[in-house]
Structures are given as structure tokens and as C-alpha cells.
């Protein structure tokens, strides 16, 4: 893949901050990111500038109420006690992941996206697919933010296979969400899920490239030449200089982390509340029967993640609940991966960008069978 010179304005990387958030020196916030304002997706749609983020503050209020009930009202009704206990349990497991997530957002937010795009390498190559998957895992973005970056990369020359591999590897693998998920289910499962998601991304991207090469799917018409003299080193050196020690710099990093994490945090809290409500109103045995490590449980998991339009930070706590309560780690993997592949915002954006239904449907049709098979294998070998 090749890029236009960074100095040339591009609609794919607008200069204005998105979602009404303060913009860090080199990049946008963790969820919305540059270009995400064009999406109008559920991840970044917070209303007019100055209007309170009702989802963030409402979820925070409900979540803290649950924690308070657990600590202060032991005689609460059973459903309320169950909700409060789950909220308190989630807080105890995830607080350190959220804290380190703030720091990760601030640091990664200073990395120019042009650097990531340049690192994708030549389109259509196996090396380019590996680079696309690595970039997807490295970027600290939610699935709606990553969607707009992926569409921007396609417009700037990334092949369809690279774009699909990038999208599949990205949604829940951002560093902040990975830390939070690890605090809930442990590093062993998180590491396994990351490796397997990269495998799915590579295989899906490779198959898409072969279909393009065979003429079954139209190629990307946006490939352009790399500008003469373009170097990644100076941009990386600038990032390192921005991290020099100093009280003012640390305070600025903190502000950037809080601002960039707002969109992430709103969905984390929303996911926590959803998890608490599931715990309160769905009997644990019923939950195990519906989402347990069976063929029927996997079907219900796939149906739920396809219908539930929740940002990746919101789906992670639910996936953790499936693993811990239904004892179905394969279903948790399906919930995380299939949710990204069947997201209707993503499908619509791919169709609008590629102008091809064949290119658009390649993502779910190629990836979902792999995800279901891997999920079955995980359940089978974890018994």
C-alpha cells in the first residue's frame, strides 16, 4: 500500500477534533479518532457540543448505585442485591485495568495515524496482511472508531484483505480494553483470544486477497504512490520528545488520557450495567443453559452478539460474564469476534466505501465460520 504525502489535506484524516473532545497534539481520542465524526455511529454520537453525555453519566450513576447497594443495603431485594453484588465484583476486578487504560490512551493517542498507515506496507502481500493485523491490535480504538480508520485506510490505498484483517483484529484488542478484559478473565484467556483473533484476521484477509486476485471481488481503486522522501523516523522521534519528564507534561498526558477515554469509559460502564442486569434478572442456571458450551448455546451467543449493538468496550464485560458464569470460553470468543464481523454499522460503511456487496459480505461470510469453529474447539478442549 502507498500513501499520499502527510502534508496534503485529506478527508480521511481531518484536522478538527471529533466528538467535541479536546484533541491531543498528534491524534484524536481513543474511541472517536480522526475521521470518526463522519460516521455518526453509536460510539461517538454524544449530541451537540456542550450537551452532557447521558450514556456516560447515566451508566456511571446506575453502576455506583449498585456498588453502594452492595456495601450499604444488605437487606435489599434479591434482584437489587444481585445487581449490586455484580457491580461491586466488576469494580474489584477491573479498576486497575481502567486506570492503566487511561495511561495507554494518552500514550497511544500521541502516535500519528500516518505512521500506522505507512507501516501497513505493500497491499496484496502476506507481509502487508501481517502488518495490518499488528496495526489493528496496536491501535487503541473501539470498534466504531476503528471502523472509520479502516475505511480511511482503504480510501488511501489499503487492499481489501488488509482492511478486513485490520477490522477483525482491532475492535476489542485495543490496549485499554485488553487490560480491562484481562482484569476480568485473566491474561491466559486474553492472550489466547488475541492470538486466535489474529489468526482469523490473517486467514480472512488472505482469502479476500485471493478472491480479488481471481476477479470475484473488485480491487481497491485507490492505490497511490508513496511520496518521495517520506520517513517514519521523524514522526516517531516527535512522539518520544513529547513524553519527556516534567510536571506539566504529565498533567497534559493525564488530561489527554481522560479526554480520550471518555468514549471508551461510557461503553465500559454501559457494559457493566448490562452485565449487572443480566445477573439480576436471569437465573444463573438459565443463563448457563442459554449460553453454555453447547451448539445451542453458541447459536444463542451468535444471535445475541449480532443483534446487540454495543461498542467493544461494552461487549467485553458481557463476554467475561459468559466465560465466568456460563463456563463457555468459546462462546465468549464468539461473542467478541462475531459482534465485530456482523456489526450493521460496519457492514453499511463497507458497502458505502467499497461500492461492492461482494467485498462487503466477504467479511462476515469468511470470518464467521472460522469464529464458530474456533469457539467450538475452545469449548471442547477447556472441559
ABEGO torsion letter per residue (X at the ends): XBBBBAABBBAABBABBBGGBBBBAABBBAAAEBGAAAAGBAAABAEBBGBBBAAAAAAAAAAAAAAAAAAABAABBAAAAAAAAAAAAAAAAAAAAAAAAAAAAAAAAABBAAAAAAAAEBBGBAAAAAAAAAAAAABBBBAAAAAAAAAAAAAAGBBAAAAAAAAAAAAAABAAAAAAAAAAAEAAAAAAAAAAAAAAAAAAAAAAAAAAAAGABBBBAABBBBBBGBBAAAAAAAAAAAABBEAAAAAAAAAAAAAAAAAAAAAAAAAAAAAAAAAAABBAAAAAAAABBBAAAAAAAAAAAAABBBBAAAAAAAAAAAAAAAGBAAAAAAAAAAAAAABAAAAAAAAAAAGBAAAAAAAAAAAAAAAAAAAAAAAAAAX
